[in-house]
Amino acid sequence: MAATIPEPSYSCKLPYTADCVESFPYKLDDQQLGASILDNNAINYQLEDFGGRFILGMYQLKKSQDKDTRVGQLIVADYFQKKLQKTGELIKRQIIETVGVFDIKWSYNLVNGHQLLGQAGSDGKLAIYNTTKSEDSWLDKVVESGSFGEDNMCLSLDWSNRIHKEENVKIACSYSDGSINVFQLDNQSTLNSICSTKAHGFEAWIVAFDYHNTDTIYSGGDDGLFKRWDIRENGYNHCNFTSKRHGAGVCSIQSNPHKENILASGSYDEMVYIWDNRNMKSPMLEYYAGGGVWRLKWNQNDTDKLLVAAMHNGVDVVNINGLKEASNGDYGSDLTVQQLSHFDKHESMAYGADWGYSFNNSLDDNLIGRRTMMALVHRH
């Protein structure tokens, strides 16, 4: 079956280079949604037209004779689309002026009752935002880390609590000097570095937790290496696996939140590899994306669906056939990759992608269900 090529329901130009997007994964109550409609003068929409809240991250290099600087924005935006209409509208709710933003990620479990967003910044700092009830400022920065060397930029982050709820959650970050750092967030007020190491010879583009065993993290760098680390003891780290399978810089890694031992990696070499971490000699599957793989995201509900942001070749939705049906971690040789959808309407390079979420499809008391839509961000 040929892959579908969807038409965008909404597109716009943004003021800076857009490189990351995150859908808000929690419920918004009717009062909050109603306030969004009124505050943004979205008088043509009703509550049932709400299609999701997104956070967009951007950066821009500003050159000067003295010193180049990187600036950025976070934009909180709500998407509305009337039933039976093919197009919708993205309405900006809040704009936060900040440093250049290279990555943003939500904590998918509440942290001490709070909905938290992490930001990896060009100033080398990890910043944590909390949602508020304020009509003027929905996101508010509550804490940030220190920086680790002049001109050392924070490039990516990941939360340890995607599956398991933790009071003192851990956050891993990667940096432009090739290092990685693991912080512990204590009482939502302090970020303590508990583990750090020089992981790669060049930029460490990506770091990711094993969501099923958060004593393990993975990293990928511009040196083309894909590594696995043991962080069981505070201040101690041990690299117990290094792969040179990718032929260029490793840009994206994500553990499958549904299937233990399964993870995906992507690279500038335009390849996506699916791994079983019990046997890392070679990947179980490979997929040619046709562009540098900047972001990979497993679907929140569907075990076998993977979102691939492939830079100049757009965005793919792929299905790992047989993954959902495999039992007891016995994946065998029956797994195959199928491209379900391909988006190529972008005009430059697709860096950020995320699954959309519906506010009225409840999974539990906090998280919300997946919609068959995705948000895309690319360089303008």
C-alpha positions as a Python dict, from the first residue, in 0.01 Angstrom:
ca = {
    (1, 'M'): (0, 0, 0),
    (2, 'A'): (141, 338, -102),
    (3, 'A'): (208, 596, 167),
    (4, 'T'): (-42, 881, 195),
    (5, 'I'): (76, 1236, 133),
    (6, 'P'): (-130, 1464, 358),
    (7, 'E'): (-213, 1826, 281),
    (8, 'P'): (-134, 2069, 565),
    (9, 'S'): (-440, 2200, 745),
    (10, 'Y'): (-250, 2511, 853),
    (11, 'S'): (85, 2675, 779),
    (12, 'C'): (254, 3000, 874),
    (13, 'K'): (589, 3178, 874),
    (14, 'L'): (764, 3221, 1208),
    (15, 'P'): (1004, 3502, 1304),
    (16, 'Y'): (1304, 3279, 1376),
    (17, 'T'): (1440, 2943, 1269),
    (18, 'A'): (1196, 2686, 1407),
    (19, 'D'): (1357, 2362, 1522),
    (20, 'C'): (1135, 2191, 1782),
    (21, 'V'): (771, 2141, 1871),
    (22, 'E'): (595, 1965, 2159),
    (23, 'S'): (224, 1893, 2195),
    (24, 'F'): (83, 1957, 2541),
    (25, 'P'): (7, 1604, 2669),
    (26, 'Y'): (-230, 1691, 2954),
    (27, 'K'): (-597, 1780, 2977),
    (28, 'L'): (-712, 2139, 2960),
    (29, 'D'): (-1041, 2186, 3144),
    (30, 'D'): (-1335, 2367, 2985),
    (31, 'Q'): (-1258, 2683, 3182),
    (32, 'Q'): (-901, 2696, 3049),
    (33, 'L'): (-1018, 2627, 2695),
    (34, 'G'): (-1289, 2888, 2722),
    (35, 'A'): (-1033, 3140, 2849),
    (36, 'S'): (-812, 3059, 2553),
    (37, 'I'): (-1093, 3128, 2310),
    (38, 'L'): (-1187, 3458, 2478),
    (39, 'D'): (-831, 3576, 2542),
    (40, 'N'): (-735, 3521, 2179),
    (41, 'N'): (-1061, 3658, 2036),
    (42, 'A'): (-1123, 3322, 1868),
    (43, 'I'): (-1491, 3404, 1858),
    (44, 'N'): (-1555, 3186, 1555),
    (45, 'Y'): (-1466, 2868, 1748),
    (46, 'Q'): (-1633, 2655, 2013),
    (47, 'L'): (-1481, 2419, 2269),
    (48, 'E'): (-1540, 2122, 2039),
    (49, 'D'): (-1327, 2290, 1770),
    (50, 'F'): (-1016, 2278, 1988),
    (51, 'G'): (-752, 2053, 1833),
    (52, 'G'): (-463, 2078, 2076),
    (53, 'R'): (-204, 2303, 2239),
    (54, 'F'): (152, 2320, 2107),
    (55, 'I'): (479, 2471, 2222),
    (56, 'L'): (709, 2587, 1941),
    (57, 'G'): (1082, 2643, 2001),
    (58, 'M'): (1298, 2868, 1783),
    (59, 'Y'): (1644, 3018, 1759),
    (60, 'Q'): (1824, 3277, 1549),
    (61, 'L'): (2192, 3367, 1520),
    (62, 'K'): (2243, 3742, 1537),
    (63, 'K'): (2581, 3850, 1404),
    (64, 'S'): (2770, 4151, 1532),
    (65, 'Q'): (3123, 4288, 1516),
    (66, 'D'): (3180, 4216, 1884),
    (67, 'K'): (3021, 3875, 1938),
    (68, 'D'): (2750, 3671, 1771),
    (69, 'T'): (2452, 3592, 1993),
    (70, 'R'): (2169, 3341, 1971),
    (71, 'V'): (1820, 3450, 2061),
    (72, 'G'): (1496, 3256, 2054),
    (73, 'Q'): (1132, 3228, 2140),
    (74, 'L'): (888, 2984, 2290),
    (75, 'I'): (540, 3019, 2145),
    (76, 'V'): (236, 2866, 2316),
    (77, 'A'): (-28, 2816, 2049),
    (78, 'D'): (-375, 2661, 2032),
    (79, 'Y'): (-504, 2489, 1720),
    (80, 'F'): (-870, 2516, 1621),
    (81, 'Q'): (-1047, 2341, 1336),
    (82, 'K'): (-1417, 2320, 1272),
    (83, 'K'): (-1569, 1981, 1204),
    (84, 'L'): (-1579, 1884, 835),
    (85, 'Q'): (-1343, 2168, 740),
    (86, 'K'): (-1005, 2084, 586),
    (87, 'T'): (-820, 2384, 727),
    (88, 'G'): (-783, 2531, 1073),
    (89, 'E'): (-609, 2811, 1258),
    (90, 'L'): (-319, 2832, 1502),
    (91, 'I'): (-375, 3105, 1760),
    (92, 'K'): (-79, 3228, 1966),
    (93, 'R'): (-152, 3238, 2338),
    (94, 'Q'): (188, 3335, 2479),
    (95, 'I'): (528, 3438, 2340),
    (96, 'I'): (834, 3403, 2562),
    (97, 'E'): (1154, 3580, 2455),
    (98, 'T'): (1448, 3363, 2552),
    (99, 'V'): (1788, 3238, 2442),
    (100, 'G'): (1816, 3018, 2135),
    (101, 'V'): (1606, 2706, 2188),
    (102, 'F'): (1750, 2375, 2063),
    (103, 'D'): (1514, 2128, 2230),
    (104, 'I'): (1199, 2120, 2443),
    (105, 'K'): (1028, 1823, 2608),
    (106, 'W'): (734, 1779, 2845),
    (107, 'S'): (750, 1559, 3149),
    (108, 'Y'): (483, 1300, 3063),
    (109, 'N'): (416, 1235, 3430),
    (110, 'L'): (332, 1504, 3682),
    (111, 'V'): (623, 1607, 3904),
    (112, 'N'): (491, 1671, 4255),
    (113, 'G'): (158, 1759, 4095),
    (114, 'H'): (306, 1996, 3837),
    (115, 'Q'): (313, 1993, 3456),
    (116, 'L'): (673, 2070, 3363),
    (117, 'L'): (848, 2158, 3038),
    (118, 'G'): (1226, 2141, 2989),
    (119, 'Q'): (1421, 2367, 2753),
    (120, 'A'): (1776, 2316, 2621),
    (121, 'G'): (1924, 2660, 2555),
    (122, 'S'): (2206, 2821, 2358),
    (123, 'D'): (2338, 2967, 2685),
    (124, 'G'): (2425, 2614, 2797),
    (125, 'K'): (2147, 2603, 3057),
    (126, 'L'): (1860, 2366, 3120),
    (127, 'A'): (1547, 2568, 3201),
    (128, 'I'): (1231, 2424, 3360),
    (129, 'Y'): (889, 2583, 3307),
    (130, 'N'): (566, 2518, 3497),
    (131, 'T'): (212, 2576, 3374),
    (132, 'T'): (7, 2835, 3563),
    (133, 'K'): (-354, 2949, 3593),
    (134, 'S'): (-257, 3304, 3495),
    (135, 'E'): (-445, 3459, 3204),
    (136, 'D'): (-134, 3657, 3104),
    (137, 'S'): (136, 3393, 3138),
    (138, 'W'): (51, 3025, 3100),
    (139, 'L'): (417, 2909, 3112),
    (140, 'D'): (646, 3036, 3385),
    (141, 'K'): (1015, 2956, 3433),
    (142, 'V'): (1071, 2807, 3780),
    (143, 'V'): (1436, 2696, 3781),
    (144, 'E'): (1740, 2670, 3556),
    (145, 'S'): (2079, 2503, 3579),
    (146, 'G'): (2416, 2664, 3559),
    (147, 'S'): (2619, 2657, 3239),
    (148, 'F'): (2923, 2437, 3178),
    (149, 'G'): (3187, 2642, 3004),
    (150, 'E'): (3184, 2951, 2786),
    (151, 'D'): (3004, 2906, 2453),
    (152, 'N'): (2903, 2550, 2551),
    (153, 'M'): (2544, 2508, 2431),
    (154, 'C'): (2281, 2269, 2568),
    (155, 'L'): (2155, 2075, 2264),
    (156, 'S'): (1903, 1818, 2389),
    (157, 'L'): (1727, 1687, 2698),
    (158, 'D'): (1518, 1394, 2816),
    (159, 'W'): (1310, 1314, 3127),
    (160, 'S'): (1345, 989, 3322),
    (161, 'N'): (976, 965, 3418),
    (162, 'R'): (809, 890, 3083),
    (163, 'I'): (676, 561, 3228),
    (164, 'H'): (747, 566, 3602),
    (165, 'K'): (629, 848, 3827),
    (166, 'E'): (917, 995, 4029),
    (167, 'E'): (922, 1265, 4294),
    (168, 'N'): (1287, 1357, 4233),
    (169, 'V'): (1293, 1315, 3859),
    (170, 'K'): (1616, 1301, 3657),
    (171, 'I'): (1682, 1504, 3342),
    (172, 'A'): (1965, 1421, 3102),
    (173, 'C'): (2122, 1689, 2879),
    (174, 'S'): (2378, 1687, 2599),
    (175, 'Y'): (2614, 1969, 2501),
    (176, 'S'): (2806, 2116, 2209),
    (177, 'D'): (3143, 2029, 2368),
    (178, 'G'): (3053, 1658, 2348),
    (179, 'S'): (2959, 1617, 2714),
    (180, 'I'): (2644, 1481, 2875),
    (181, 'N'): (2505, 1570, 3217),
    (182, 'V'): (2232, 1420, 3435),
    (183, 'F'): (2046, 1645, 3677),
    (184, 'Q'): (1812, 1560, 3961),
    (185, 'L'): (1523, 1799, 4011),
    (186, 'D'): (1464, 1835, 4384),
    (187, 'N'): (1131, 1976, 4502),
    (188, 'Q'): (1092, 2165, 4175),
    (189, 'S'): (1337, 2427, 4303),
    (190, 'T'): (1690, 2291, 4254),
    (191, 'L'): (1872, 2118, 3970),
    (192, 'N'): (2163, 1915, 4105),
    (193, 'S'): (2416, 1762, 3867),
    (194, 'I'): (2457, 1398, 3970),
    (195, 'C'): (2651, 1260, 3674),
    (196, 'S'): (2857, 1407, 3390),
    (197, 'T'): (3113, 1288, 3138),
    (198, 'K'): (3284, 1376, 2813),
    (199, 'A'): (3085, 1144, 2589),
    (200, 'H'): (3178, 1244, 2232),
    (201, 'G'): (3465, 1404, 2044),
    (202, 'F'): (3237, 1661, 1884),
    (203, 'E'): (2882, 1786, 1950),
    (204, 'A'): (2666, 1549, 2153),
    (205, 'W'): (2350, 1605, 1951),
    (206, 'I'): (2120, 1379, 2150),
    (207, 'V'): (2075, 1210, 2488),
    (208, 'A'): (1789, 979, 2586),
    (209, 'F'): (1682, 766, 2882),
    (210, 'D'): (1592, 402, 2860),
    (211, 'Y'): (1238, 461, 2985),
    (212, 'H'): (1213, 107, 3127),
    (213, 'N'): (1547, 125, 3310),
    (214, 'T'): (1635, 484, 3392),
    (215, 'D'): (1979, 388, 3521),
    (216, 'T'): (2065, 364, 3152),
    (217, 'I'): (2101, 653, 2909),
    (218, 'Y'): (2197, 666, 2542),
    (219, 'S'): (2388, 936, 2358),
    (220, 'G'): (2470, 1023, 1999),
    (221, 'G'): (2731, 1263, 1866),
    (222, 'D'): (2872, 1432, 1560),
    (223, 'D'): (3157, 1181, 1577),
    (224, 'G'): (2910, 924, 1441),
    (225, 'L'): (2907, 722, 1764),
    (226, 'F'): (2600, 581, 1939),
    (227, 'K'): (2671, 500, 2306),
    (228, 'R'): (2502, 344, 2609),
    (229, 'W'): (2584, 457, 2965),
    (230, 'D'): (2528, 316, 3314),
    (231, 'I'): (2457, 589, 3575),
    (232, 'R'): (2365, 371, 3874),
    (233, 'E'): (2596, 544, 4118),
    (234, 'N'): (2590, 919, 4177),
    (235, 'G'): (2880, 1086, 4004),
    (236, 'Y'): (2976, 763, 3829),
    (237, 'N'): (2925, 681, 3466),
    (238, 'H'): (3029, 388, 3255),
    (239, 'C'): (3003, 345, 2879),
    (240, 'N'): (2915, -22, 2823),
    (241, 'F'): (2840, -6, 2450),
    (242, 'T'): (2963, 192, 2149),
    (243, 'S'): (2833, 152, 1796),
    (244, 'K'): (2986, 285, 1475),
    (245, 'R'): (2698, 154, 1265),
    (246, 'H'): (2580, 501, 1163),
    (247, 'G'): (2792, 659, 890),
    (248, 'A'): (2758, 1018, 1017),
    (249, 'G'): (2655, 1217, 1321),
    (250, 'V'): (2387, 1056, 1539),
    (251, 'C'): (2112, 1315, 1591),
    (252, 'S'): (1815, 1132, 1742),
    (253, 'I'): (1751, 846, 1985),
    (254, 'Q'): (1432, 741, 2161),
    (255, 'S'): (1337, 443, 2374),
    (256, 'N'): (1000, 285, 2293),
    (257, 'P'): (771, 363, 2591),
    (258, 'H'): (557, 52, 2529),
    (259, 'K'): (809, -222, 2450),
    (260, 'E'): (1096, -289, 2685),
    (261, 'N'): (1437, -321, 2516),
    (262, 'I'): (1330, -146, 2193),
    (263, 'L'): (1478, 186, 2079),
    (264, 'A'): (1530, 381, 1759),
    (265, 'S'): (1829, 585, 1643),
    (266, 'G'): (1867, 827, 1353),
    (267, 'S'): (2156, 1005, 1187),
    (268, 'Y'): (2276, 1251, 925),
    (269, 'D'): (2344, 935, 721),
    (270, 'E'): (1965, 934, 654),
    (271, 'M'): (1918, 596, 825),
    (272, 'V'): (1683, 495, 1107),
    (273, 'Y'): (1784, 184, 1301),
    (274, 'I'): (1557, -16, 1534),
    (275, 'W'): (1752, -187, 1813),
    (276, 'D'): (1694, -456, 2075),
    (277, 'N'): (1918, -345, 2361),
    (278, 'R'): (1979, -707, 2467),
    (279, 'N'): (2174, -763, 2146),
    (280, 'M'): (2336, -445, 2019),
    (281, 'K'): (2580, -605, 1775),
    (282, 'S'): (2352, -500, 1492),
    (283, 'P'): (2007, -338, 1459),
    (284, 'M'): (1697, -549, 1407),
    (285, 'L'): (1566, -326, 1131),
    (286, 'E'): (1672, -33, 919),
    (287, 'Y'): (1478, 235, 732),
    (288, 'Y'): (1610, 482, 476),
    (289, 'A'): (1452, 821, 546),
    (290, 'G'): (1598, 1009, 251),
    (291, 'G'): (1719, 1296, 470),
    (292, 'G'): (1916, 1354, 787),
    (293, 'V'): (1711, 1217, 1078),
    (294, 'W'): (1687, 1500, 1330),
    (295, 'R'): (1400, 1372, 1548),
    (296, 'L'): (1236, 1036, 1619),
    (297, 'K'): (923, 1002, 1833),
    (298, 'W'): (734, 685, 1915),
    (299, 'N'): (359, 724, 1933),
    (300, 'Q'): (210, 769, 2280),
    (301, 'N'): (-59, 504, 2227),
    (302, 'D'): (45, 288, 1933),
    (303, 'T'): (338, 60, 2006),
    (304, 'D'): (455, 24, 1648),
    (305, 'K'): (424, 377, 1503),
    (306, 'L'): (728, 604, 1473),
    (307, 'L'): (744, 967, 1361),
    (308, 'V'): (1057, 1059, 1162),
    (309, 'A'): (1166, 1421, 1097),
    (310, 'A'): (1408, 1383, 805),
    (311, 'M'): (1523, 1738, 737),
    (312, 'H'): (1519, 1811, 361),
    (313, 'N'): (1304, 1502, 290),
    (314, 'G'): (1020, 1605, 519),
    (315, 'V'): (842, 1389, 776),
    (316, 'D'): (743, 1022, 766),
    (317, 'V'): (509, 813, 976),
    (318, 'V'): (633, 453, 971),
    (319, 'N'): (492, 135, 1119),
    (320, 'I'): (710, -141, 1263),
    (321, 'N'): (499, -437, 1155),
    (322, 'G'): (500, -721, 1408),
    (323, 'L'): (627, -516, 1702),
    (324, 'K'): (290, -485, 1871),
    (325, 'E'): (216, -856, 1835),
    (326, 'A'): (553, -977, 1965),
    (327, 'S'): (520, -1130, 2312),
    (328, 'N'): (773, -1188, 2590),
    (329, 'G'): (1028, -976, 2405),
    (330, 'D'): (1061, -1235, 2130),
    (331, 'Y'): (1083, -1020, 1820),
    (332, 'G'): (1238, -1281, 1592),
    (333, 'S'): (1295, -1201, 1226),
    (334, 'D'): (935, -1119, 1135),
    (335, 'L'): (957, -743, 1188),
    (336, 'T'): (924, -518, 882),
    (337, 'V'): (907, -142, 826),
    (338, 'Q'): (620, 19, 635),
    (339, 'Q'): (594, 386, 542),
    (340, 'L'): (238, 496, 622),
    (341, 'S'): (256, 866, 544),
    (342, 'H'): (503, 1112, 396),
    (343, 'F'): (484, 1490, 426),
    (344, 'D'): (694, 1685, 176),
    (345, 'K'): (515, 2020, 152),
    (346, 'H'): (785, 2199, 350),
    (347, 'E'): (1002, 2453, 172),
    (348, 'S'): (1330, 2387, 347),
    (349, 'M'): (1421, 2136, 621),
    (350, 'A'): (1196, 1961, 873),
    (351, 'Y'): (1361, 1961, 1215),
    (352, 'G'): (1074, 1921, 1462),
    (353, 'A'): (771, 1693, 1461),
    (354, 'D'): (530, 1565, 1721),
    (355, 'W'): (208, 1371, 1750),
    (356, 'G'): (-103, 1576, 1815),
    (357, 'Y'): (-330, 1507, 2114),
    (358, 'S'): (-704, 1533, 2166),
    (359, 'F'): (-837, 1689, 2487),
    (360, 'N'): (-1149, 1470, 2500),
    (361, 'N'): (-1001, 1122, 2458),
    (362, 'S'): (-899, 1033, 2812),
    (363, 'L'): (-632, 777, 2893),
    (364, 'D'): (-623, 842, 3265),
    (365, 'D'): (-673, 1134, 3501),
    (366, 'N'): (-396, 1342, 3345),
    (367, 'L'): (-269, 1229, 3006),
    (368, 'I'): (-477, 1264, 2694),
    (369, 'G'): (-519, 1054, 2385),
    (370, 'R'): (-356, 1065, 2044),
    (371, 'R'): (-516, 1218, 1741),
    (372, 'T'): (-424, 1124, 1386),
    (373, 'M'): (-242, 1450, 1330),
    (374, 'M'): (106, 1586, 1377),
    (375, 'A'): (266, 1925, 1416),
    (376, 'L'): (565, 2016, 1201),
    (377, 'V'): (830, 2282, 1239),
    (378, 'H'): (1106, 2365, 994),
    (379, 'R'): (1356, 2631, 903),
    (380, 'H'): (1199, 2932, 737),
}
